[in-house]
Amino acid sequence: MNSTEILLADIEAFLLRTGMKAADFGMAAVRDVAFVYRLRDGRDLRMSTADRVREFMRAYESGNVSRRRKRGASHRNVAA
């Protein structure tokens, strides 16, 4: 198993634990709604992106992510 596959497995486990949708995760973690879908299709990623994703998951599960970011909402989806 390569590092991208390991990260994807960690993301899939995170999605199951939290109930977060893949698109919401991608938007919240890296501002890309298709991020998880691309990984599932075999796309590779940079180490810096992997680091950002892992940091997002750590922060989310420790409660250190704002509510807006936890929901994966963009500024367009947040009511004023």
VENJO-V53433 format. One record per backbone hydrogen bond with DSSP energy under -1.0 kcal/mol. NH is the residue of the N-H (numbers start at 1). CO is the residue of the C=O. If there is no record, write none. Layout:
BEGIN
nh->NH co->CO
nh->NH co->CO
END
This chain:
BEGIN
nh->6 co->2
nh->7 co->3
nh->8 co->4
nh->9 co->5
nh->10 co->6
nh->11 co->7
nh->12 co->8
nh->13 co->9
nh->14 co->10
nh->15 co->11
nh->16 co->12
nh->17 co->13
nh->18 co->14
nh->19 co->15
nh->25 co->21
nh->26 co->22
nh->27 co->23
nh->28 co->24
nh->29 co->25
nh->30 co->26
nh->31 co->27
nh->32 co->26
nh->35 co->32
nh->38 co->34
nh->39 co->35
nh->40 co->36
nh->41 co->37
nh->42 co->39
nh->43 co->38
nh->50 co->46
nh->51 co->47
nh->52 co->48
nh->53 co->49
nh->54 co->50
nh->55 co->51
nh->56 co->52
nh->57 co->53
nh->58 co->54
nh->59 co->55
nh->60 co->56
nh->61 co->57
nh->62 co->58
nh->63 co->60
nh->64 co->59
nh->70 co->66
nh->71 co->67
nh->73 co->68
nh->77 co->74
END
